Each structure stands twice: as structure tokens, then as C-alpha cells.
């Protein structure tokens, strides 16, 4: 599956990397945010990572 000639799996992987980096930075207090923001981005990370993994498995 492609969006604009770019794989959806690649796009989800890049989003995962961004969310994971944000979680690391906020968890180590390099970036100060409220706990609610950290919690919501963690939930988004789990959802996007699950979609990324499922698509990668089924697209092989």
C-alpha cells in the first residue's frame, strides 16, 4: 500500500521514531510537558506501532 509513491509502512515507522523520541525526551525531562501529554503520546505510540507491525507482517 502506497501514499504518493511512499510506503505506508515506512511512514508509520517514521511516525513511530518521532513518537518514541518524544517519549524519551519527555521521560528524561529534556522537554518539559504535562503528564497528560506524555500519557496521550504514549497511547498514540502503542497504536501506531501496532499498526506498523501488523501491516509489515501482512505485506511480506
C-alpha positions in Angstrom: 0.0 0.0 0.0 1.4 3.4 -1.0 0.5 7.0 -0.5 2.1 9.3 -3.0 4.6 6.6 -4.1 5.8 6.2 -0.4 5.1 3.0 1.5 2.6 3.3 4.4 4.8 1.0 6.5 7.7 3.4 6.0 5.6 6.4 7.0 4.3 4.6 10.1 7.9 3.7 11.0 9.0 7.4 10.8 6.0 8.4 12.9 7.0 5.7 15.4 10.5 7.0 15.6 9.3 10.6 16.2 6.8 9.5 18.9 9.5 7.3 20.6 12.0 10.1 20.5 9.4 12.5 22.1 8.6 9.9 24.8 12.3 9.5 25.6 12.8 13.3 25.7 9.8 13.9 28.0 10.5 10.9 30.2 14.1 12.1 30.8 12.8 15.6 31.3 14.8 17.1 28.4 11.4 18.5 27.2 9.0 19.5 30.0 5.4 18.7 29.3 2.4 17.9 31.5 1.9 14.2 32.3 -1.3 14.1 30.3 0.6 15.0 27.1 3.2 12.3 27.8 0.4 9.7 28.5 -1.5 10.6 25.3 1.6 10.3 23.1 2.4 7.0 24.7 -1.0 5.7 23.8 -0.6 7.0 20.2 2.8 5.3 20.1 1.3 1.9 21.0 -1.5 2.3 18.4 0.9 3.4 15.6 3.5 0.8 16.4 0.8 -1.9 16.4 -0.5 -0.8 13.0 3.1 -0.6 11.7 3.8 -4.2 12.9 0.6 -5.7 11.6 1.0 -4.1 8.2 4.6 -5.2 8.0 3.6 -8.8 8.7 0.8 -8.9 6.2 2.6 -7.1 3.4 5.5 -9.5 3.3 
